[in-house]
């Protein structure tokens, strides 16, 4: 666990959401969400499909304006700022589904990630850093990104986010559509980036087992609301988490139909 996870002072928070609500037209997607991300941590948000996990990230990054609430980054209010301004302040997002530029080369995709920067020498060095994390990208540097495999596109999406030199990366379902082997490889690199560069991560992920194993702190989102928060070590031992997210059944409820059980978040 990172040093930041041990020190729980609010002053260590790089990101804070306070009673944030966002909607798609008349449909409320997140309702009164409050959470904190401390510097140097990997924090994960768990939840079923449609719970509102991706909406939280889109609201932080400025893609979606909240209806109410406040978002603080490094103590400054970034609520509903233009996404380009939020990137310039040090927040990058790895979107769900990769969203690479398919007709641009791998190298040009990386350069697009650095569009807010003027330090060309440092940009060139960071491209080499990205190639160090994902050597296949160096091999495919001149190839159109649309011709990469899903796993390679995910590597490119993470590397593109790194090119903005962020202090906080928002990761939206990085394991989506990937094999278990590729998922492990991607998460190993995510942890390396966090530990080696000190980059804080907010991770949205349906693969709860993987997320709880790599993250320091976790939140559980149900129907747009935070229903539980704790260290990931503690969450892994919660019976509700085991039952509904990790697929571990209590031997004492044999024969009880899972869909008739109620979650008793505690």
Backbone as a ProteinNet text record, in pm:
[ID]
protein_1_A
[PRIMARY]
XXXXXXXXXXXXXXXXXXXXXXXXXXXXXXXXXXXXXXXXXXXXXXXXXXXXXXXXXXXXXXXXXXXXXXXXXXXXXXXXXXXXXXXXXXXXXXXXXXXXXXXXXXXXXXXXXXXXXXXXXXXXXXXXXXXXXXXXXXXXXXXXXXXXXXXXXXXXXXXXXXXXXXXXXXXXXXXXXXXXXXXXXXXXXXXXXXXXXXXXXXXXXXXXXXXXXXXXXXXXXXXXXXXXXXXXXXXXXXXXXXXXXXXXXXXXXXXXXXXXXXXXXX
[TERTIARY]
84.1	0	87.9	47.8	130	131.8	233.3	245.5	125.6	69.5	-46	-166.2	-175.5	-289.2	-282	-160.5	-142.8	-179	-147.4	-173.2	-310	-404.1	-541	-581.7	-487	-520.8	-589.4	-694.2	-764.8	-672.6	-567.8	-473.7	-400.6	-402.8	-337.8	-425.2	-550.4	-642.2	-603.6	-591.3	-567.9	-699.7	-801.2	-932.7	-1041.3	-1141.2	-1256.2	-1384.6	-1480.8	-1615.5	-1707.7	-1791.4	-1882.1	-2024.4	-2106.6	-2250.1	-2275.2	-2202.1	-2212.3	-2328.7	-2408.8	-2518.1	-2505	-2520.3	-2516.7	-2629.6	-2675.9	-2789.8	-2771.7	-2841	-2854.3	-2999.9	-3023.6	-3160.7	-3234.1	-3350.6	-3427.2	-3378.8	-3283.1	-3240.1	-3117.4	-3132.8	-3019.6	-2927.7	-2800.3	-2704.4	-2626.6	-2586.2	-2522.3	-2592.8	-2604.8	-2688.7	-2610.9	-2569.2	-2503.3	-2374.2	-2292.6	-2168.3	-2061.2	-2003.9	-1890.2	-1779.2	-1659.7	-1544.6	-1417	-1310.4	-1179.1	-1074.9	-978.5	-864	-739	-659.5	-537.5	-420.3	-325.9	-209.1	-136	-100.7	-21.7	-99.7	-229.9	-312.8	-364.2	-404.1	-496.9	-629.6	-731.8	-865.8	-957.7	-1040.3	-1130.9	-1275.9	-1359.2	-1504.3	-1563.2	-1627.3	-1688.9	-1839.2	-1897.8	-2042.2	-2083.7	-2209.1	-2261.1	-2272.6	-2296.6	-2315.1	-2434.8	-2415.4	-2523.1	-2534.5	-2441	-2448.1	-2411.3	-2339.7	-2299.8	-2150.1	-2072.7	-1927.5	-1862.9	-1892.3	-1832.6	-1879.6	-2002	-2054.3	-1970.8	-1923.6	-1837.9	-1712.9	-1648.5	-1526.5	-1555.2	-1663	-1697.6	-1727.2	-1785.2	-1815.3	-1687.6	-1595.1	-1467.9	-1391.3	-1386.7	-1304.5	-1371.5	-1494.2	-1560.1	-1639.5	-1644.2	-1723.5	-1871.6	-1909.8	-2049	-2054.9	-2139.1	-2153.8	-2246.6	-2207.2	-2296.3	-2413.3	-2523.5	-2638.3	-2616.4	-2540.3	-2506.7	-2383.7	-2329.5	-2211.9	-2084.1	-1973.5	-1845.4	-1736.3	-1645.4	-1529.6	-1404.6	-1320.9	-1196	-1078.5	-984.4	-860.8	-744.1	-660.6	-548.5	-596.5	-715	-770.6	-844.1	-836.6	-905.4	-1032.4	-1130.6	-1260.8	-1251.3	-1273.6	-1272.7	-1411.3	-1513.5	-1649.3	-1691	-1723.7	-1778.7	-1682.2	-1553.4	-1456.8	-1447.1	-1394.1	-1372.3	-1275	-1301.1	-1212.1	-1065.5	-1039.3	-900.3	-830.4	-904	-846.9	-815.1	-903.4	-882.3	-760	-741.8	-621.7	-497.2	-500.9	-386.4	-351.6	-450.9	-426	-369.2	-369.7	-303.5	-390.6	-508.3	-599.2	-617	-584.7	-604.1	-701.5	-777.4	-872.3	-838.1	-844.9	-837.9	-982.3	-1042.7	-1187.5	-1224.1	-1347.4	-1400	-1399.4	-1354.4	-1351.9	-1233.3	-1131.9	-1004.4	-1013.8	-1101.2	-1120.5	-990.4	-908.2	-789	-831.2	-739.8	-765.8	-725.1	-821.3	-788.7	-706.6	-719.1	-649.2	-516.2	-482	-351.4	-257.1	-129.4	-31.2	-25.5	36.6	56.3	130.7	238.2	317	234.6	154.9	72.8	-35.9	-87.6	-181.1	-114.5	10.2	82.8	103.4	136.9	156.3	25.8	-86.3	-215.5	-237.9	-186	-197.5	-118.9	-19.6	66.6	30.5	-91.5	-123.9	-124.2	-137.9	-139	2.1	103.4	239.8	323.4	419.5	511	654.9	680.9	817.7	852.5	897.2	915.9	1017.7	1125.4	1226.2	1168	1091	1029.1	923.3	852.7	754.3	823.6	936.5	1012.2	1058.2	1101	1143.2	1025.6	909.2	792.3	742.1	761.8	729.1	816.5	944.6	1034.2	992.7	943.6	892.6	773.8	683.4	566.5	609.6	706.5	757.7	824	882.2	942.6	838.9	724	615.5	550.5	535.3	466.1	552.4	650.2	742.9	675.5	558.9	490.1	454.2	434.5	399	516	637.8	754.1	757.8	730.6	730.6	624.3	511.5	399	388.3	494.5	488.2	431.8	460.6	413.9	284.6	232	110.1	-13.2	-119.7	-244.7	-299.2	-343.5	-391.2	-512	-590.7	-708.5	-677.3	-552.9	-512.7	-456	-445.3	-394.7	-502.4	-458.2	-553.1	-615.7	-720.7	-785.1	-690.4	-607	-511.4	-407.9	-360.6	-262.9	-323.9	-450.5	-517.9	-532.4	-557.4	-565.7	-430.8	-323.8	-189.2	-165.7	-211.6	-195.3	-278.2	-399.6	-485.4	-423.6	-365.7	-299.2	-176.7	-98.5	21.5	-14.4	-121.5	-165.9	-201.6	-267.5	-299.2	-172.3	-72.2	55	123.8	101.7	172.3	133.7	24	-13.2	59.4	147.9	220.6	124.6	22.8	-78.3	-30.1	-93.3	-77.1	-188	-299.1	-413	-461.3	-474.8	-530.7	-661.9	-764.4	-895.3	-902.4	-915.1	-915.2	-1055.7	-1113	-1250.6	-1251.8	-1276	-1288.9	-1171	-1048.5	-933.8	-931.5	-1003.9	-1003.3	-1111.9	-1195.1	-1311.5	-1270.3	-1322.7	-1298.5	-1163.4	-1085.9	-952.5	-950.2	-856.4	-837.8	-783.4	-799.1	-741.3	-591.2	-518.9	-374.1	-341.1	-408.8	-384.4	-428.3	-538.2	-584.7	-477.3	-416.9	-310.4	-192.8	-156.8	-44	-72.8	-194.2	-231.6	-226.9	-283	-287.2	-147.8	-61.3	76.4	143.9	120.3	178.3	112.9	-18	-86.7	-24.9	-0.7	61.6	203.9	278.4	414.7	414.3	322.7	313.7	284	192.3	157.3	276.2	347.8	457.5	582.5	613.3	736.7	726.4	610.4	594	515.2	454.4	374.1	242.4	199.7	75.7	-44.2	-132	-253.8	-351.8	-426.8	-521.2	-660.1	-761.4	-900	-950.3	-978.7	-1006.1	-1152	-1220.3	-1354.8	-1340.8	-1395	-1366.2	-1474.2	-1522.2	-1617.3	-1547.8	-1420.7	-1344	-1303.9	-1397.2	-1378.7	-1258.5	-1235.3	-1123.6	-991	-972.6	-850.3	-838	-947.6	-944.6	-909.8	-969.1	-943.2	-801.4	-741.4	-604.8	-500	-531.2	-431.1	-453.7	-576.6	-608.2	-585	-573.3	-555.7	-689.6	-776.2	-904.4	-1014.5	-1133.9	-1242.5	-1375.5	-1458	-1595.4	-1686.8	-1804.1	-1903.3	-2020.2	-2054.7	-2161.2	-2278.3	-2396.2	-2518.7	-2625.4	-2681.1	-2788.2	-2751.7	-2626.5	-2583.3	-2543	-2543.8	-2508.6	-2393.1	-2307.6	-2202.9	-2266.2	-2253.4	-2315.5	-2212.1	-2084.3	-1980	-1846.1	-1760.4	-1623.1	-1532.9	-1412.5	-1317.6	-1187.2	-1085.7	-964.5	-998.3	-923.8	-953	-928.2	-830.3	-805.7	-928.6	-994.5	-1115.3	-1233.6	-1245.5	-1357.6	-1353.2	-1233.6	-1222.1	-1277.3	-1283.4	-1333.1	-1480.8	-1544.5	-1686.6	-1769.7	-1864.9	-1946.3	-2023.7	-2077.3	-2153.7	-2065.2	-1943.9	-1851	-1815.4	-1787.9	-1757.8	-1874	-1994.3	-2111.7	-2147.7	-2151.1	-2207.9	-2104.3	-1976.5	-1875	-1762.4	-1732.2	-1622.4	-1669.7	-1800.6	-1855	-1826.1	-1797.8	-1770.1	-1897.7	-1951.2	-2076	-2049.5	-2129.4	-2124.5	-2182.7	-2109.2	-2155.7	-2284.8	-2312.8	-2431.2	-2559.8	-2551.3	-2672.9	-2696.1	-2650.3	-2665.8	-2813.3	-2840	-2976.6	-3056	-3006.5	-3079.1	-3054.5	-3159.2	-3145	-3078.4	-2971.4	-2889.4	-2969.1	-3056.6	-3127.8	-3238.6	-3266.3	-3365.5	-3299.7	-3166.5	-3096.6	-3089.6	-3087.8	-3072.8	-2933.5	-2877.7	-2749.5	-2774.2	-2696	-2704.1	-2569.8	-2550.2	-2421.1	-2389.3	-2268	-2232.8	-2082
-118.7	0	124	227.9	347.6	424.9	510.8	591.6	681.6	729	817.8	748.4	618.9	545.5	535.5	541.5	532.1	663.7	773.6	905.7	952.8	959.2	989.3	1134	1224.7	1365.1	1419.6	1505	1564.7	1650.4	1705.1	1788	1712	1579.8	1497.7	1475.8	1521.2	1495.5	1577.5	1507.5	1578.1	1606.1	1521.7	1536.1	1514.4	1600.8	1586.2	1615.8	1525.8	1550.1	1565.4	1669.8	1697.1	1710.3	1609.6	1609.2	1637.9	1568	1591.5	1511.9	1579.7	1516.4	1549.5	1448.4	1468.1	1388.9	1436.7	1373.1	1375.4	1282.3	1281.2	1317.4	1444	1490	1475.5	1411.4	1397.1	1282.7	1204.6	1085.2	1117.3	1107.9	1130.8	1009.1	1033.7	923.6	905.7	1016.4	1008.5	1105.5	1063.7	1136.3	1163.2	1285.7	1324.7	1250.4	1230	1154.8	1241.8	1188.6	1252.9	1149.5	1187.2	1098.6	1180.2	1117.9	1181.6	1087.6	1146.6	1071.1	1137.8	1061.7	1118.7	1103.3	1194.6	1195.2	1061.4	1011.7	891	762.6	771.3	651.6	602.1	476.1	425.4	405.3	474.9	463.5	403.8	308.9	245.4	270.2	280.3	287.7	161.9	81.4	-43.1	-23.5	-101.4	-95.7	-173.4	-210.8	-286.5	-196.3	-257	-181.6	-88.2	40.6	136.9	202.8	172.7	230.8	378.5	424.7	565.7	587.2	480.3	490.4	581.9	556.7	637.8	782.7	804	940	1020.4	955.4	1025.5	1078.4	994.1	1036.7	1145.9	1133.2	1235.6	1369.7	1365.2	1488.5	1553.7	1473	1527.1	1592.7	1525.9	1574.3	1684.7	1721.4	1832.7	1794.3	1667	1622.3	1641.7	1622.9	1637.6	1737.2	1838.9	1937.8	1883.9	1897.6	1851.3	1945.5	1891.6	1974.3	2046.7	1983.2	2046	1978.6	2039.7	1985.3	2056.3	2017.9	2083.5	1979.4	2009.8	1924.8	2007.8	1964.1	2033.8	1948.7	2012.7	1945.9	2029	1969.2	2038.6	2165.9	2159.3	2270.5	2373.8	2364.8	2460.5	2403.1	2489.2	2446	2425.1	2301.8	2272.6	2233.3	2257.7	2218.1	2280.3	2194.9	2237.7	2323.4	2316.1	2385.3	2315.3	2386.1	2326.8	2209.8	2097.5	1982.1	2013.1	2100.4	2134.3	2203.2	2285.7	2353.3	2251.6	2155.4	2052.8	1967.8	1936.4	1864.2	1946.5	2074.5	2161.5	2168.9	2151.7	2156.2	2025.7	1920.4	1797.8	1675.7	1675.3	1561.3	1503.3	1374.9	1307.7	1192.7	1163.9	1053.2	949.8	822.5	710.7	664.3	695.8	673.8	526.9	496.1	362.1	334.2	215.5	180	235.7	285.1	330.2	465.5	477.4	602.9	659.3	572.5	621.9	686.2	762.8	821.2	716.8	646.9	528	554.5	673.3	702	773.4	799	856.7	744.7	765.6	666.6	659.7	554.9	540.5	662.4	701.5	815.8	944.5	964.5	1085.4	1084.3	966.2	957.4	1003.3	962.6	1005.1	1156.7	1211.5	1356.6	1431.5	1373	1435.5	1445.5	1346.8	1352.5	1466.5	1516.4	1624.2	1760.2	1773.2	1895.3	2020.4	2007.5	2124.9	2167.5	2090.8	2116	2189.2	2267.6	2339.5	2290.7	2204.3	2158	2039.4	2065.9	1961.5	1855.7	1899.2	1801.5	1705	1758.7	1674.7	1583	1632.4	1549	1429.9	1456.9	1348.5	1245.8	1293.4	1200.7	1118.4	1180.7	1108.6	1005.1	1029.7	926.8	803.9	827	715	642.8	718	656.2	565.8	614.4	534.7	407.6	420.1	302	205.1	259.1	172.8	89.9	150.5	76.7	-23.3	17	-66.7	-77.8	-167.3	-177	-202.5	-266.9	-294.3	-165.1	-56.7	70.5	126.2	102.3	143.8	66.3	-63.6	-146.2	-101.4	-51.2	-12.5	140	213.6	359.4	425.4	370.7	432	370.6	271.8	203.5	281.9	280.5	344.7	278.5	360.2	307.8	217	241.1	158.8	14.7	-12.1	-147.4	-226.3	-162	-230.3	-322.2	-421.6	-506.1	-425.5	-481.8	-411.8	-384.7	-484.3	-466.3	-360.3	-358.8	-257.8	-118.1	-109.3	20.6	69.4	-23.7	16.9	67.5	0.4	47.9	188	210.5	341.8	447.2	412.7	508.7	550.8	454.6	487.4	574	538	615.1	755.6	769.2	901.9	989.2	930.4	1005.8	1049.4	962.8	996.2	1113.6	1130.3	1233.8	1374.7	1389.7	1521.7	1554	1463.4	1478.7	1503.8	1417.7	1442	1404.6	1466.7	1423.2	1327.6	1330.2	1242.7	1184.2	1051.9	984.2	918.5	941.6	878.9	762	641.5	519.6	461.1	455.8	409.1	270.5	168.5	28.7	-16.6	-10.8	-49	-196.5	-282.7	-425.2	-463.3	-366.9	-396	-463.5	-584	-656	-722.9	-724.1	-782.2	-921.1	-1002.7	-1135.1	-1120.7	-1223.2	-1217	-1189.8	-1248.3	-1227.1	-1081.6	-1023.7	-883.8	-791.6	-827.4	-747	-740.7	-854.6	-856.5	-769.8	-778.3	-699.4	-549.7	-510.9	-369.2	-318.5	-396.8	-352	-350.4	-440	-436	-305	-258.9	-132.5	-14.3	-20.7	85.7	101.1	-10.8	-5.4	49.7	10.1	61.6	214.1	262.1	407	478.6	422.9	481.8	483.7	372.7	362.5	437.4	427.4	486.7	637.2	682.2	823.8	900.6	828.8	894.9	948.1	896.7	943.8	885.8	973	930.5	875.5	773	708.1	699.1	732.5	702.1	603.4	482.5	368.7	326.5	324	268.1	133.2	28	-106.1	-204.8	-286.8	-392.4	-517.4	-533.6	-648.2	-616.9	-643.2	-602.9	-670.9	-796	-867.6	-801.6	-767.8	-702.3	-563.2	-487.5	-351.5	-349.5	-439	-441.1	-486.7	-562.9	-609.1	-502.7	-407.6	-306.2	-173.1	-145.4	-14	-8.4	115	138.9	157.7	237	273.8	244.7	208.6	175.3	233.9	262.3	307.3	213.5	186.8	104.8	194.3	191.5	276.3	189.5	223.2	152.7	255.6	244.7	335.2	481.9	513.9	652.8	705.3	620	663.4	580.4	644.1	572.3	502.7	369.3	293.7	235.7	238.6	186	243.8	267	307.9	251.7	211.8	156.6	131.5	88.1	42.4	-81.2	-104.7	-222.3	-351.7	-349.3	-468	-502.2	-399.5	-423.1	-462.1	-397.9	-429.7	-574.5	-627.5	-766.4	-865.5	-823.4	-912.1	-891.6	-793.4	-769.1	-878	-931.5	-1040.5	-997	-873.9	-828	-814.1	-768.9	-756.2	-894.2	-987.1	-1124	-1184	-1162.5	-1225.4	-1163.8	-1029.8	-964	-915.7	-908.8	-859.3	-958.6	-1043.1	-1137.1	-1278.9	-1300.9	-1432.2	-1539.4	-1498.4	-1594.3	-1613.7	-1734.7	-1761.2	-1809.1	-1759.1	-1805.3	-1946.5	-2040.1	-2179.8	-2191	-2092	-2098.5	-2060.9	-2013.3	-1973.8	-2064.1	-2186.6	-2281	-2297.3	-2289.2	-2306.8	-2178.1	-2072	-1945.1	-1877.6	-1830.7	-1772.7	-1635.5	-1620.9	-1500	-1374.2	-1382.9	-1262	-1222.5	-1311.1	-1276.1	-1217.6	-1225.3	-1169.5	-1018.4	-952.9	-807.5	-772	-668.1	-618	-542.5	-571.6	-498.2	-428.4	-315.3	-247.7	-204.4	-239	-206.9	-184.4
0	0	0	-73.3	-83.9	46.6	60.4	181.5	198.8	85.6	94.4	155.5	134.6	188.6	339.7	393.1	537.6	604.9	538.8	593.9	547.6	636.4	597.6	610.9	624.8	642.8	519.2	541	428.9	345.3	407	333.3	226.3	231.9	131	8.5	12.7	-97.9	-220	-334.5	-459.4	-529.9	-500.9	-563.4	-459.7	-461.1	-371.6	-447.4	-436.2	-487.4	-368.4	-372.7	-262.1	-314.5	-282.6	-316.4	-464	-548.6	-693	-751.6	-831.5	-903.6	-1052	-1136	-1280.9	-1344.4	-1460.2	-1525.6	-1676.4	-1740.9	-1885.9	-1914.8	-1944.1	-1958.8	-1826.3	-1826.4	-1701.9	-1612.9	-1661	-1587.7	-1503.5	-1372.1	-1282.3	-1284.3	-1313.1	-1321.7	-1192.5	-1130.5	-999	-905.3	-778.9	-682.5	-555.2	-536.9	-412.2	-385.8	-488.4	-472.4	-406.1	-299.6	-231.7	-218.3	-260.1	-244.3	-244.1	-193.3	-188.4	-246.6	-314.1	-365.8	-311.5	-235.5	-179	-275.1	-262.9	-351	-346	-462.8	-471.3	-459.5	-436.5	-422.2	-556.5	-557.7	-658.3	-585.7	-631.3	-572.1	-677.4	-637.5	-731.8	-694.6	-797.1	-779.4	-841.4	-757.9	-802.8	-819	-907.9	-925.3	-1046.9	-1050	-1163.9	-1285.7	-1399.9	-1522.8	-1508.7	-1540	-1528	-1392.8	-1302.2	-1167.3	-1166.1	-1269.8	-1275.4	-1264.3	-1274.3	-1255	-1359.9	-1486.5	-1593	-1584.7	-1538.7	-1524.8	-1426.3	-1319.6	-1223.7	-1293.8	-1375	-1443.5	-1545.1	-1619.7	-1719.2	-1652.3	-1534.1	-1462.3	-1410.4	-1360.5	-1313.2	-1427.4	-1543.2	-1654.1	-1735.3	-1700.9	-1767.6	-1890.4	-1923.8	-2039.6	-2012.3	-1886.8	-1844.7	-1729.7	-1742.6	-1635.3	-1527	-1400	-1292.4	-1272.6	-1222.3	-1187.3	-1055.3	-969.1	-840.4	-782.8	-677.2	-612.8	-656	-591.8	-612.8	-634	-726.9	-752.9	-731.2	-636.8	-606.9	-651.7	-720.2	-760.8	-710.5	-628.1	-563.5	-494.2	-436.3	-360.6	-442.5	-574.9	-661.1	-719.2	-741	-792.8	-944.2	-989.9	-1133.8	-1183.4	-1102.8	-1138.5	-1270.9	-1368.2	-1497.6	-1579.3	-1551.5	-1636.8	-1771.6	-1870.8	-2001.4	-1988.8	-2057	-2045.2	-2075.7	-2173.3	-2207	-2090.2	-2017.6	-1900.7	-1792	-1773.4	-1671.3	-1706.2	-1833.6	-1876.1	-1847.2	-1878	-1853.2	-1704.9	-1620	-1475.5	-1421.5	-1505.6	-1462.6	-1447.4	-1512.9	-1505.2	-1645	-1662.6	-1791.5	-1774.5	-1879.4	-1874.8	-1981.5	-1941.1	-2034.9	-2053.4	-2168.4	-2181.4	-2198.2	-2163.6	-2188.1	-2338.3	-2376.4	-2517.2	-2593.5	-2520.1	-2576.6	-2647	-2748.1	-2821.8	-2878.4	-2936	-3005.1	-3137.2	-3198.9	-3330.2	-3434.5	-3494.7	-3573.3	-3698.9	-3757.6	-3882.6	-3860.5	-3735.1	-3702.5	-3659.2	-3680.1	-3637.6	-3485.8	-3436	-3291.5	-3237.4	-3304.2	-3256.5	-3258	-3361.7	-3367.5	-3260.7	-3226.2	-3113.8	-2985	-2965.1	-2845.6	-2846.2	-2960.7	-2970.2	-2943.9	-2983.4	-2953.3	-2802.5	-2729	-2583.2	-2522.3	-2595.3	-2545.1	-2605.7	-2659.1	-2735	-2647.7	-2517	-2428.9	-2388	-2427.9	-2381	-2486.1	-2437.7	-2525.4	-2513.3	-2415.2	-2386.9	-2475.7	-2597.2	-2697.8	-2654.5	-2592.3	-2550.4	-2446.9	-2352.8	-2250.3	-2311.7	-2412.5	-2481.8	-2548.1	-2613.3	-2677.5	-2574.8	-2457.9	-2352.3	-2302.3	-2292	-2241.9	-2342.7	-2470.8	-2569.7	-2546.6	-2516.5	-2488	-2360.3	-2261.6	-2138.6	-2170.7	-2254.6	-2293.2	-2364.6	-2454.2	-2524.1	-2425.7	-2319	-2217.8	-2144.2	-2116.1	-2050	-2145	-2270.7	-2369.6	-2495.3	-2496.9	-2610.3	-2744.6	-2743.9	-2869.7	-2941.6	-2867.4	-2930.1	-3011	-2965.2	-3044.1	-3176.6	-3168.7	-3289.2	-3388.8	-3335.8	-3421.6	-3436.2	-3408.8	-3401.2	-3526.3	-3644.2	-3768.7	-3820.5	-3750.1	-3792.3	-3748.9	-3830.4	-3790.5	-3664.7	-3570.3	-3442.4	-3458.7	-3563.3	-3585.5	-3622.2	-3658.1	-3694.5	-3576.8	-3461	-3341.9	-3284.8	-3208.6	-3135.1	-3021.5	-2961.4	-2849.8	-2734.9	-2701.6	-2593.2	-2625.5	-2750.6	-2791	-2792.3	-2830.8	-2826.2	-2682.6	-2589.5	-2449	-2399.8	-2439.7	-2405.8	-2461.7	-2583.9	-2646.8	-2574.1	-2534.7	-2464.5	-2331.2	-2258.9	-2132	-2158.2	-2260.8	-2293.5	-2338.6	-2415.8	-2459.9	-2339.8	-2239.6	-2118.4	-2045.9	-2044	-1979.6	-2046.7	-2177	-2251.9	-2209.9	-2138.9	-2086.7	-1956.9	-1912.1	-1785.3	-1668.7	-1652.1	-1549.2	-1409.5	-1310.4	-1172.4	-1131.4	-1207.3	-1180.3	-1311.8	-1316.4	-1433.6	-1395.1	-1477.8	-1461.7	-1558.8	-1505.9	-1587.8	-1592.2	-1712.4	-1726.8	-1790.6	-1709.9	-1753.4	-1840.3	-1789.7	-1873.5	-1914.2	-1843	-1877.9	-1977.6	-2018	-2101.6	-2232.5	-2255.4	-2379.4	-2390.3	-2282.4	-2287.9	-2225	-2268.6	-2210.2	-2068.2	-1985.3	-1850	-1850.6	-1945.5	-1952.1	-1982.1	-2081.5	-2115.6	-2001.9	-1936.1	-1822.4	-1714.3	-1682.2	-1582	-1625.5	-1752.8	-1802.9	-1793.1	-1830.8	-1825	-1680.7	-1588.3	-1449.9	-1386.3	-1427.1	-1377.6	-1415.8	-1538.8	-1582.8	-1510.7	-1490	-1415.1	-1276.7	-1208.9	-1076.3	-1086	-1187.2	-1205.9	-1224.5	-1307.3	-1329.7	-1199.1	-1122.3	-992.9	-898.2	-889.3	-793.1	-839.9	-969.2	-1018.7	-1043.2	-1090.1	-1123.7	-1018.7	-923.1	-821.1	-874.8	-990.8	-1052.7	-979.6	-933.5	-865.7	-969	-931	-1023.1	-959.2	-1038.2	-1001.7	-1104.7	-1059.4	-1146.6	-1136.3	-1248.9	-1259	-1327.9	-1266.1	-1316.9	-1273.2	-1370	-1335	-1283.9	-1316.7	-1265.8	-1121.7	-1030.3	-890.8	-827.4	-859.2	-799	-834.3	-962	-1005.1	-943	-945.4	-892.5	-743.8	-665.7	-522.2	-490.5	-580.7	-558	-587.2	-676.5	-712.1	-641.3	-596.8	-541.5	-391.1	-340.6	-197.3	-127.1	-189.7	-130.4	-230.2	-180.7	-270.8	-228.5	-328.8	-308.4	-386.4	-332	-399.8	-438.5	-566.7	-620.5	-662.4	-614	-652.1	-686.4	-807.4	-850.4	-830.5	-862.6	-857.7	-721.6	-618.8	-483.5	-428.7	-350.8	-279.4	-160	-154.9	-45.9	49.9	12	99.1	57.6	155	127.6	236.9	197.6	293.6	220.6	294.8	229.6	148	41.4	-41.7	34.6	124.3	206	288.9	344.3	423.6	335.4	219.2	130.7	84.6	61.7	16.5	117.8	245.2	350.7	380.6	319.1	342.9	274.6	347.9	292.8	169.3	169.7	54.3	-68.9	-50	-162.1	-216.1	-125	-168.1	-247.1	-199	-259.1	-394	-398.8	-515.5	-616	-575.5	-668.6	-694	-598.4	-615.2	-642.7	-636.2	-669.3	-566.8	-443.1	-336	-255.1	-254.5	-184	-42.8	48.3	187.3	193.2	251.9	260.6	339.1	423.1	507.1	436	309.7	240	119.4	129.2	19.4	-15.3	-142.1	-188.4	-193.4	-132.9	-137.4	-271.7	-334.2	-466.3	-457.2	-534.4	-524.5	-556.4	-658.1	-698.9	-601.3	-503.6	-401.1	-276.3	-272.5	-157.1	-167.6	-54.3	-52	-2.9	-62.7	-13.3	115.9	216.1	341.8	362.4	290.5	294.2	435.7	480.1	617.4	625.7
[MASK]
++++++++++++++++++++++++++++++++++++++++++++++++++++++++++++++++++++++++++++++++++++++++++++++++++++++++++++++++++++++++++++++++++++++++++++++++++++++++++++++++++++++++++++++++++++++++++++++++++++++++++++++++++++++++++++++++++++++++++++++++++++++++++++++++++++++++++

